[in-house]
Amino acid sequence: MTWFIYLFSTVWIACGVFLILYTEQCRETIGKAMERFGRVPAAATAAVIGLLLVISARGSLNAGVIVFIGLLAMVKGAVFFWNPSNLYDKTIHWWLKEATDQTFRLTGIITIVLGTALLSWA
């Protein structure tokens, strides 16, 4: 399952680059995807990716960190699935309407760093 860590880290690095370079286009694309995708499929996707990270962490150099990231993704999926206090809609609204361009760029930097770390630990 090391291939999943390679694939996921490469996607994370690419997404981070796009968040930094094409901030406004990413905001529009994420908004359209969230409108079309919906809350439950987004929650299920986060949970499945988290589960796959936990499973694939066994053969990596820093399995603890990868398991932690996977568990965070599964918790995010569970929270968005049960949606306490309408948290999903508030989060999407903040991310698409209120977050500044600097927030998107900082998220891109963090995503690139985490993706590179996952790639080196796989």
ZANU-946901 format. One record per atom (N, C-alpha, C): x, y, z; atom name; residue number from 1. Coordinates in nm, 3 decimals. Atoms other than C-alpha are relative to their C-alpha. Example, Ala and Ser with C-alpha at 12.3 -4.5 7.8 and 13.67 -1.06 7.14 Angstrom:
BEGIN
{x:0.089, y:-0.119, z:0.000, at:N, i:1}
{x:1.230, y:-0.450, z:0.780, at:CA, i:1}
{x:0.090, y:0.120, z:0.000, at:C, i:1}
{x:-0.082, y:-0.119, z:-0.006, at:N, i:2}
{x:1.367, y:-0.106, z:0.714, at:CA, i:2}
{x:-0.077, y:0.109, z:0.073, at:C, i:2}
//
This chain:
BEGIN
{x:0.081, y:-0.121, z:0.000, at:N, i:1}
{x:0.000, y:0.000, z:0.000, at:CA, i:1}
{x:0.085, y:0.127, z:0.000, at:C, i:1}
{x:-0.087, y:-0.118, z:0.007, at:N, i:2}
{x:0.301, y:0.229, z:-0.025, at:CA, i:2}
{x:-0.037, y:0.087, z:-0.119, at:C, i:2}
{x:0.039, y:-0.076, z:0.118, at:N, i:3}
{x:0.171, y:0.330, z:-0.365, at:CA, i:3}
{x:-0.103, y:0.107, z:0.035, at:C, i:3}
{x:0.101, y:-0.098, z:-0.037, at:N, i:4}
{x:-0.121, y:0.506, z:-0.194, at:CA, i:4}
{x:0.065, y:0.123, z:0.064, at:C, i:4}
{x:-0.069, y:-0.115, z:-0.061, at:N, i:5}
{x:0.115, y:0.722, z:0.013, at:CA, i:5}
{x:0.068, y:0.083, z:-0.108, at:C, i:5}
{x:-0.060, y:-0.074, z:0.111, at:N, i:6}
{x:0.306, y:0.812, z:-0.304, at:CA, i:6}
{x:-0.105, y:0.080, z:-0.078, at:C, i:6}
{x:0.107, y:-0.067, z:0.075, at:N, i:7}
{x:-0.016, y:0.895, z:-0.488, at:CA, i:7}
{x:-0.057, y:0.117, z:0.079, at:C, i:7}
{x:0.062, y:-0.103, z:-0.082, at:N, i:8}
{x:-0.169, y:1.091, z:-0.200, at:CA, i:8}
{x:0.095, y:0.117, z:0.022, at:C, i:8}
{x:-0.095, y:-0.110, z:-0.023, at:N, i:9}
{x:0.148, y:1.291, z:-0.130, at:CA, i:9}
{x:0.022, y:0.081, z:-0.128, at:C, i:9}
{x:-0.014, y:-0.073, z:0.126, at:N, i:10}
{x:0.184, y:1.377, z:-0.499, at:CA, i:10}
{x:-0.120, y:0.090, z:-0.026, at:C, i:10}
{x:0.122, y:-0.081, z:0.015, at:N, i:11}
{x:-0.177, y:1.498, z:-0.511, at:CA, i:11}
{x:0.003, y:0.118, z:0.097, at:C, i:11}
{x:-0.009, y:-0.109, z:-0.098, at:N, i:12}
{x:-0.119, y:1.701, z:-0.193, at:CA, i:12}
{x:0.096, y:0.108, z:-0.048, at:C, i:12}
{x:-0.097, y:-0.098, z:0.048, at:N, i:13}
{x:0.189, y:1.868, z:-0.342, at:CA, i:13}
{x:-0.059, y:0.080, z:-0.117, at:C, i:13}
{x:0.062, y:-0.069, z:0.114, at:N, i:14}
{x:0.002, y:1.948, z:-0.665, at:CA, i:14}
{x:-0.108, y:0.097, z:0.047, at:C, i:14}
{x:0.105, y:-0.089, z:-0.052, at:N, i:15}
{x:-0.294, y:2.091, z:-0.473, at:CA, i:15}
{x:0.059, y:0.121, z:0.071, at:C, i:15}
{x:-0.066, y:-0.112, z:-0.066, at:N, i:16}
{x:-0.060, y:2.303, z:-0.261, at:CA, i:16}
{x:0.054, y:0.101, z:-0.098, at:C, i:16}
{x:-0.053, y:-0.091, z:0.103, at:N, i:17}
{x:0.107, y:2.446, z:-0.570, at:CA, i:17}
{x:-0.113, y:0.080, z:-0.063, at:C, i:17}
{x:0.113, y:-0.071, z:0.059, at:N, i:18}
{x:-0.230, y:2.530, z:-0.723, at:CA, i:18}
{x:-0.061, y:0.101, z:0.097, at:C, i:18}
{x:0.052, y:-0.095, z:-0.098, at:N, i:19}
{x:-0.349, y:2.692, z:-0.399, at:CA, i:19}
{x:0.086, y:0.126, z:0.008, at:C, i:19}
{x:-0.089, y:-0.116, z:-0.008, at:N, i:20}
{x:-0.044, y:2.918, z:-0.400, at:CA, i:20}
{x:-0.005, y:0.081, z:-0.129, at:C, i:20}
{x:-0.012, y:-0.072, z:0.128, at:N, i:21}
{x:-0.030, y:3.005, z:-0.770, at:CA, i:21}
{x:-0.133, y:0.048, z:-0.055, at:C, i:21}
{x:0.131, y:-0.031, z:0.060, at:N, i:22}
{x:-0.398, y:3.007, z:-0.869, at:CA, i:22}
{x:-0.106, y:0.008, z:0.109, at:C, i:22}
{x:0.084, y:-0.008, z:-0.119, at:N, i:23}
{x:-0.571, y:3.116, z:-0.550, at:CA, i:23}
{x:-0.148, y:0.021, z:-0.034, at:C, i:23}
{x:0.140, y:-0.031, z:0.031, at:N, i:24}
{x:-0.889, y:3.266, z:-0.695, at:CA, i:24}
{x:-0.066, y:-0.111, z:-0.079, at:C, i:24}
{x:0.056, y:0.112, z:0.078, at:N, i:25}
{x:-0.939, y:2.985, z:-0.947, at:CA, i:25}
{x:-0.025, y:-0.121, z:0.089, at:C, i:25}
{x:0.020, y:0.112, z:-0.094, at:N, i:26}
{x:-0.897, y:2.729, z:-0.667, at:CA, i:26}
{x:-0.123, y:0.024, z:0.086, at:C, i:26}
{x:0.118, y:-0.031, z:-0.080, at:N, i:27}
{x:-1.158, y:2.907, z:-0.458, at:CA, i:27}
{x:-0.128, y:-0.028, z:-0.080, at:C, i:27}
{x:0.117, y:0.026, z:0.085, at:N, i:28}
{x:-1.406, y:2.892, z:-0.749, at:CA, i:28}
{x:-0.019, y:-0.150, z:-0.025, at:C, i:28}
{x:0.008, y:0.143, z:0.028, at:N, i:29}
{x:-1.324, y:2.529, z:-0.829, at:CA, i:29}
{x:-0.046, y:-0.077, z:0.124, at:C, i:29}
{x:0.041, y:0.066, z:-0.124, at:N, i:30}
{x:-1.359, y:2.420, z:-0.465, at:CA, i:30}
{x:-0.147, y:0.028, z:0.027, at:C, i:30}
{x:0.142, y:-0.034, z:-0.021, at:N, i:31}
{x:-1.691, y:2.606, z:-0.441, at:CA, i:31}
{x:-0.093, y:-0.079, z:-0.090, at:C, i:31}
{x:0.083, y:0.077, z:0.093, at:N, i:32}
{x:-1.832, y:2.440, z:-0.752, at:CA, i:32}
{x:-0.001, y:-0.148, z:0.037, at:C, i:32}
{x:-0.006, y:0.142, z:-0.038, at:N, i:33}
{x:-1.711, y:2.098, z:-0.637, at:CA, i:33}
{x:-0.081, y:-0.028, z:0.125, at:C, i:33}
{x:0.075, y:0.022, z:-0.123, at:N, i:34}
{x:-1.864, y:2.138, z:-0.292, at:CA, i:34}
{x:-0.151, y:0.011, z:-0.024, at:C, i:34}
{x:0.142, y:-0.008, z:0.034, at:N, i:35}
{x:-2.199, y:2.246, z:-0.440, at:CA, i:35}
{x:-0.048, y:-0.127, z:-0.068, at:C, i:35}
{x:0.037, y:0.118, z:0.075, at:N, i:36}
{x:-2.204, y:1.949, z:-0.674, at:CA, i:36}
{x:0.015, y:-0.128, z:0.083, at:C, i:36}
{x:-0.036, y:0.121, z:-0.072, at:N, i:37}
{x:-2.050, y:1.695, z:-0.437, at:CA, i:37}
{x:-0.092, y:-0.025, z:0.120, at:C, i:37}
{x:0.086, y:0.015, z:-0.116, at:N, i:38}
{x:-2.244, y:1.752, z:-0.116, at:CA, i:38}
{x:0.076, y:-0.041, z:0.125, at:C, i:38}
{x:-0.061, y:0.023, z:-0.131, at:N, i:39}
{x:-2.178, y:1.691, z:0.251, at:CA, i:39}
{x:0.034, y:-0.147, z:0.024, at:C, i:39}
{x:-0.022, y:0.142, z:-0.031, at:N, i:40}
{x:-2.215, y:1.313, z:0.283, at:CA, i:40}
{x:0.109, y:-0.062, z:-0.087, at:C, i:40}
{x:-0.111, y:0.055, z:0.077, at:N, i:41}
{x:-1.992, y:1.216, z:-0.013, at:CA, i:41}
{x:0.136, y:0.060, z:0.039, at:C, i:41}
{x:-0.126, y:-0.061, z:-0.044, at:N, i:42}
{x:-1.728, y:1.465, z:0.105, at:CA, i:42}
{x:0.047, y:-0.062, z:0.131, at:C, i:42}
{x:-0.034, y:0.064, z:-0.127, at:N, i:43}
{x:-1.740, y:1.314, z:0.454, at:CA, i:43}
{x:0.049, y:-0.142, z:-0.023, at:C, i:43}
{x:-0.041, y:0.138, z:0.029, at:N, i:44}
{x:-1.717, y:0.961, z:0.315, at:CA, i:44}
{x:0.137, y:-0.003, z:-0.067, at:C, i:44}
{x:-0.130, y:-0.007, z:0.066, at:N, i:45}
{x:-1.423, y:1.058, z:0.093, at:CA, i:45}
{x:0.111, y:0.025, z:0.101, at:C, i:45}
{x:-0.101, y:-0.028, z:-0.102, at:N, i:46}
{x:-1.232, y:1.205, z:0.388, at:CA, i:46}
{x:0.024, y:-0.122, z:0.088, at:C, i:46}
{x:-0.015, y:0.118, z:-0.086, at:N, i:47}
{x:-1.300, y:0.896, z:0.600, at:CA, i:47}
{x:0.072, y:-0.113, z:-0.073, at:C, i:47}
{x:-0.065, y:0.107, z:0.076, at:N, i:48}
{x:-1.195, y:0.654, z:0.325, at:CA, i:48}
{x:0.148, y:0.031, z:-0.022, at:C, i:48}
{x:-0.141, y:-0.037, z:0.017, at:N, i:49}
{x:-0.874, y:0.846, z:0.253, at:CA, i:49}
{x:0.074, y:-0.017, z:0.132, at:C, i:49}
{x:-0.062, y:0.020, z:-0.131, at:N, i:50}
{x:-0.800, y:0.848, z:0.626, at:CA, i:50}
{x:0.024, y:-0.147, z:0.030, at:C, i:50}
{x:-0.014, y:0.143, z:-0.022, at:N, i:51}
{x:-0.859, y:0.474, z:0.649, at:CA, i:51}
{x:0.113, y:-0.058, z:-0.086, at:C, i:51}
{x:-0.107, y:0.048, z:0.088, at:N, i:52}
{x:-0.633, y:0.410, z:0.349, at:CA, i:52}
{x:0.138, y:0.047, z:0.048, at:C, i:52}
{x:-0.127, y:-0.046, z:-0.056, at:N, i:53}
{x:-0.360, y:0.624, z:0.507, at:CA, i:53}
{x:0.040, y:-0.083, z:0.121, at:C, i:53}
{x:-0.030, y:0.082, z:-0.118, at:N, i:54}
{x:-0.385, y:0.428, z:0.832, at:CA, i:54}
{x:0.047, y:-0.138, z:-0.042, at:C, i:54}
{x:-0.039, y:0.133, z:0.047, at:N, i:55}
{x:-0.366, y:0.098, z:0.644, at:CA, i:55}
{x:0.136, y:0.002, z:-0.067, at:C, i:55}
{x:-0.125, y:-0.004, z:0.076, at:N, i:56}
{x:-0.078, y:0.206, z:0.421, at:CA, i:56}
{x:0.118, y:0.049, z:0.083, at:C, i:56}
{x:-0.109, y:-0.052, z:-0.082, at:N, i:57}
{x:0.127, y:0.354, z:0.707, at:CA, i:57}
{x:0.092, y:-0.110, z:0.051, at:C, i:57}
{x:-0.076, y:0.110, z:-0.057, at:N, i:58}
{x:0.251, y:0.011, z:0.810, at:CA, i:58}
{x:0.142, y:-0.009, z:-0.057, at:C, i:58}
{x:-0.131, y:0.017, z:0.062, at:N, i:59}
{x:0.540, y:0.003, z:0.562, at:CA, i:59}
{x:0.081, y:0.127, z:-0.011, at:C, i:59}
{x:-0.072, y:-0.127, z:0.017, at:N, i:60}
{x:0.653, y:0.365, z:0.598, at:CA, i:60}
{x:0.101, y:0.022, z:0.112, at:C, i:60}
{x:-0.104, y:-0.030, z:-0.098, at:N, i:61}
{x:0.942, y:0.517, z:0.790, at:CA, i:61}
{x:-0.055, y:0.067, z:0.125, at:C, i:61}
{x:0.064, y:-0.069, z:-0.113, at:N, i:62}
{x:0.730, y:0.744, z:1.014, at:CA, i:62}
{x:-0.147, y:-0.037, z:0.003, at:C, i:62}
{x:0.137, y:0.050, z:0.003, at:N, i:63}
{x:0.418, y:0.535, z:1.052, at:CA, i:63}
{x:-0.090, y:0.077, z:0.096, at:C, i:63}
{x:0.081, y:-0.069, z:-0.099, at:N, i:64}
{x:0.300, y:0.725, z:1.360, at:CA, i:64}
{x:-0.060, y:0.130, z:-0.053, at:C, i:64}
{x:0.049, y:-0.128, z:0.055, at:N, i:65}
{x:0.270, y:1.058, z:1.180, at:CA, i:65}
{x:-0.106, y:-0.026, z:-0.107, at:C, i:65}
{x:0.096, y:0.030, z:0.107, at:N, i:66}
{x:0.092, y:0.903, z:0.882, at:CA, i:66}
{x:-0.129, y:-0.054, z:0.060, at:C, i:66}
{x:0.121, y:0.048, z:-0.068, at:N, i:67}
{x:-0.149, y:0.718, z:1.114, at:CA, i:67}
{x:-0.074, y:0.118, z:0.062, at:C, i:67}
{x:0.063, y:-0.117, z:-0.061, at:N, i:68}
{x:-0.214, y:1.047, z:1.296, at:CA, i:68}
{x:-0.075, y:0.083, z:-0.106, at:C, i:68}
{x:0.066, y:-0.075, z:0.108, at:N, i:69}
{x:-0.293, y:1.227, z:0.967, at:CA, i:69}
{x:-0.123, y:-0.077, z:-0.048, at:C, i:69}
{x:0.113, y:0.082, z:0.040, at:N, i:70}
{x:-0.518, y:0.936, z:0.868, at:CA, i:70}
{x:-0.114, y:0.006, z:0.101, at:C, i:70}
{x:0.104, y:-0.010, z:-0.103, at:N, i:71}
{x:-0.702, y:0.947, z:1.201, at:CA, i:71}
{x:-0.067, y:0.137, z:-0.002, at:C, i:71}
{x:0.060, y:-0.134, z:0.011, at:N, i:72}
{x:-0.751, y:1.323, z:1.165, at:CA, i:72}
{x:-0.098, y:0.006, z:-0.117, at:C, i:72}
{x:0.090, y:0.002, z:0.115, at:N, i:73}
{x:-0.903, y:1.265, z:0.821, at:CA, i:73}
{x:-0.127, y:-0.078, z:0.031, at:C, i:73}
{x:0.119, y:0.078, z:-0.035, at:N, i:74}
{x:-1.136, y:0.999, z:0.960, at:CA, i:74}
{x:-0.090, y:0.077, z:0.097, at:C, i:74}
{x:0.079, y:-0.082, z:-0.093, at:N, i:75}
{x:-1.245, y:1.231, z:1.244, at:CA, i:75}
{x:-0.070, y:0.112, z:-0.076, at:C, i:75}
{x:0.061, y:-0.105, z:0.082, at:N, i:76}
{x:-1.306, y:1.509, z:0.990, at:CA, i:76}
{x:-0.120, y:-0.057, z:-0.076, at:C, i:76}
{x:0.110, y:0.063, z:0.071, at:N, i:77}
{x:-1.520, y:1.271, z:0.786, at:CA, i:77}
{x:-0.119, y:-0.027, z:0.091, at:C, i:77}
{x:0.108, y:0.028, z:-0.095, at:N, i:78}
{x:-1.719, y:1.168, z:1.093, at:CA, i:78}
{x:-0.071, y:0.128, z:0.044, at:C, i:78}
{x:0.061, y:-0.127, z:-0.042, at:N, i:79}
{x:-1.774, y:1.527, z:1.207, at:CA, i:79}
{x:-0.085, y:0.059, z:-0.113, at:C, i:79}
{x:0.077, y:-0.053, z:0.111, at:N, i:80}
{x:-1.885, y:1.636, z:0.860, at:CA, i:80}
{x:-0.122, y:-0.088, z:-0.030, at:C, i:80}
{x:0.115, y:0.088, z:0.024, at:N, i:81}
{x:-2.112, y:1.330, z:0.832, at:CA, i:81}
{x:-0.113, y:0.030, z:0.099, at:C, i:81}
{x:0.104, y:-0.027, z:-0.099, at:N, i:82}
{x:-2.296, y:1.397, z:1.160, at:CA, i:82}
{x:-0.033, y:0.147, z:0.009, at:C, i:82}
{x:0.025, y:-0.143, z:0.017, at:N, i:83}
{x:-2.267, y:1.774, z:1.110, at:CA, i:83}
{x:-0.059, y:0.068, z:0.125, at:C, i:83}
{x:0.053, y:-0.067, z:-0.119, at:N, i:84}
{x:-2.308, y:1.906, z:1.468, at:CA, i:84}
{x:0.002, y:0.151, z:-0.017, at:C, i:84}
{x:0.015, y:-0.146, z:0.006, at:N, i:85}
{x:-2.428, y:2.267, z:1.486, at:CA, i:85}
{x:0.024, y:0.055, z:-0.140, at:C, i:85}
{x:-0.014, y:-0.043, z:0.139, at:N, i:86}
{x:-2.425, y:2.287, z:1.105, at:CA, i:86}
{x:0.144, y:0.039, z:-0.033, at:C, i:86}
{x:-0.142, y:-0.031, z:0.013, at:N, i:87}
{x:-2.045, y:2.281, z:1.114, at:CA, i:87}
{x:0.051, y:-0.006, z:-0.144, at:C, i:87}
{x:-0.045, y:0.013, z:0.139, at:N, i:88}
{x:-2.000, y:2.167, z:0.753, at:CA, i:88}
{x:-0.031, y:0.126, z:-0.079, at:C, i:88}
{x:0.039, y:-0.120, z:0.076, at:N, i:89}
{x:-2.193, y:2.461, z:0.607, at:CA, i:89}
{x:0.077, y:0.123, z:0.047, at:C, i:89}
{x:-0.078, y:-0.113, z:-0.051, at:N, i:90}
{x:-2.015, y:2.709, z:0.835, at:CA, i:90}
{x:0.144, y:-0.005, z:-0.051, at:C, i:90}
{x:-0.137, y:0.015, z:0.046, at:N, i:91}
{x:-1.677, y:2.569, z:0.736, at:CA, i:91}
{x:0.012, y:0.033, z:-0.148, at:C, i:91}
{x:-0.003, y:-0.027, z:0.145, at:N, i:92}
{x:-1.752, y:2.576, z:0.363, at:CA, i:92}
{x:-0.024, y:0.148, z:-0.026, at:C, i:92}
{x:0.026, y:-0.144, z:0.019, at:N, i:93}
{x:-1.896, y:2.928, z:0.390, at:CA, i:93}
{x:0.124, y:0.082, z:0.035, at:C, i:93}
{x:-0.120, y:-0.074, z:-0.038, at:N, i:94}
{x:-1.587, y:3.052, z:0.575, at:CA, i:94}
{x:0.109, y:-0.020, z:-0.104, at:C, i:94}
{x:-0.108, y:0.032, z:0.094, at:N, i:95}
{x:-1.350, y:2.875, z:0.335, at:CA, i:95}
{x:-0.020, y:0.071, z:-0.134, at:C, i:95}
{x:0.026, y:-0.056, z:0.132, at:N, i:96}
{x:-1.521, y:3.010, z:0.023, at:CA, i:96}
{x:-0.026, y:0.151, z:0.000, at:C, i:96}
{x:0.040, y:-0.141, z:-0.001, at:N, i:97}
{x:-1.641, y:3.356, z:0.132, at:CA, i:97}
{x:0.089, y:0.090, z:0.086, at:C, i:97}
{x:-0.067, y:-0.088, z:-0.096, at:N, i:98}
{x:-1.439, y:3.484, z:0.428, at:CA, i:98}
{x:0.151, y:-0.017, z:0.005, at:C, i:98}
{x:-0.144, y:0.024, z:-0.007, at:N, i:99}
{x:-1.092, y:3.328, z:0.402, at:CA, i:99}
{x:0.072, y:0.090, z:-0.101, at:C, i:99}
{x:-0.075, y:-0.090, z:0.088, at:N, i:100}
{x:-0.836, y:3.567, z:0.256, at:CA, i:100}
{x:0.090, y:-0.081, z:-0.093, at:C, i:100}
{x:-0.094, y:0.065, z:0.091, at:N, i:101}
{x:-0.596, y:3.490, z:-0.025, at:CA, i:101}
{x:0.124, y:-0.049, z:0.075, at:C, i:101}
{x:-0.116, y:0.043, z:-0.078, at:N, i:102}
{x:-0.316, y:3.471, z:0.231, at:CA, i:102}
{x:-0.029, y:-0.131, z:0.073, at:C, i:102}
{x:0.038, y:0.126, z:-0.064, at:N, i:103}
{x:-0.508, y:3.194, z:0.409, at:CA, i:103}
{x:0.012, y:-0.115, z:-0.098, at:C, i:103}
{x:-0.013, y:0.104, z:0.102, at:N, i:104}
{x:-0.527, y:2.996, z:0.086, at:CA, i:104}
{x:0.148, y:-0.030, z:-0.028, at:C, i:104}
{x:-0.143, y:0.020, z:0.028, at:N, i:105}
{x:-0.155, y:3.049, z:0.023, at:CA, i:105}
{x:0.069, y:-0.070, z:0.116, at:C, i:105}
{x:-0.056, y:0.068, z:-0.116, at:N, i:106}
{x:-0.065, y:2.947, z:0.379, at:CA, i:106}
{x:-0.041, y:-0.148, z:0.001, at:C, i:106}
{x:0.046, y:0.138, z:0.010, at:N, i:107}
{x:-0.276, y:2.635, z:0.335, at:CA, i:107}
{x:0.078, y:-0.074, z:-0.108, at:C, i:107}
{x:-0.080, y:0.060, z:0.106, at:N, i:108}
{x:-0.090, y:2.568, z:0.011, at:CA, i:108}
{x:0.140, y:-0.033, z:0.047, at:C, i:108}
{x:-0.134, y:0.025, z:-0.052, at:N, i:109}
{x:0.246, y:2.599, z:0.186, at:CA, i:109}
{x:-0.001, y:-0.120, z:0.095, at:C, i:109}
{x:0.010, y:0.112, z:-0.095, at:N, i:110}
{x:0.138, y:2.364, z:0.466, at:CA, i:110}
{x:-0.024, y:-0.131, z:-0.076, at:C, i:110}
{x:0.029, y:0.119, z:0.079, at:N, i:111}
{x:0.002, y:2.119, z:0.209, at:CA, i:111}
{x:0.124, y:-0.049, z:-0.073, at:C, i:111}
{x:-0.124, y:0.039, z:0.068, at:N, i:112}
{x:0.328, y:2.121, z:0.012, at:CA, i:112}
{x:0.098, y:-0.063, z:0.099, at:C, i:112}
{x:-0.093, y:0.053, z:-0.100, at:N, i:113}
{x:0.532, y:2.064, z:0.328, at:CA, i:113}
{x:-0.044, y:-0.140, z:0.045, at:C, i:113}
{x:0.049, y:0.132, z:-0.042, at:N, i:114}
{x:0.310, y:1.776, z:0.446, at:CA, i:114}
{x:0.010, y:-0.102, z:-0.113, at:C, i:114}
{x:-0.011, y:0.091, z:0.114, at:N, i:115}
{x:0.300, y:1.623, z:0.098, at:CA, i:115}
{x:0.143, y:-0.044, z:-0.023, at:C, i:115}
{x:-0.141, y:0.034, z:0.016, at:N, i:116}
{x:0.678, y:1.638, z:0.071, at:CA, i:116}
{x:0.047, y:-0.092, z:0.112, at:C, i:116}
{x:-0.037, y:0.087, z:-0.112, at:N, i:117}
{x:0.717, y:1.485, z:0.417, at:CA, i:117}
{x:-0.055, y:-0.141, z:-0.020, at:C, i:117}
{x:0.059, y:0.133, z:0.026, at:N, i:118}
{x:0.477, y:1.201, z:0.329, at:CA, i:118}
{x:0.076, y:-0.071, z:-0.111, at:C, i:118}
{x:-0.073, y:0.059, z:0.111, at:N, i:119}
{x:0.662, y:1.144, z:0.004, at:CA, i:119}
{x:0.137, y:-0.054, z:0.045, at:C, i:119}
{x:-0.133, y:0.045, z:-0.045, at:N, i:120}
{x:0.997, y:1.118, z:0.181, at:CA, i:120}
{x:-0.010, y:-0.114, z:0.102, at:C, i:120}
{x:0.016, y:0.106, z:-0.099, at:N, i:121}
{x:0.857, y:0.885, z:0.451, at:CA, i:121}
{x:-0.056, y:-0.128, z:-0.058, at:C, i:121}
{x:0.068, y:0.118, z:0.057, at:N, i:122}
{x:0.684, y:0.642, z:0.215, at:CA, i:122}
{x:0.092, y:-0.119, z:-0.018, at:C, i:122}
//
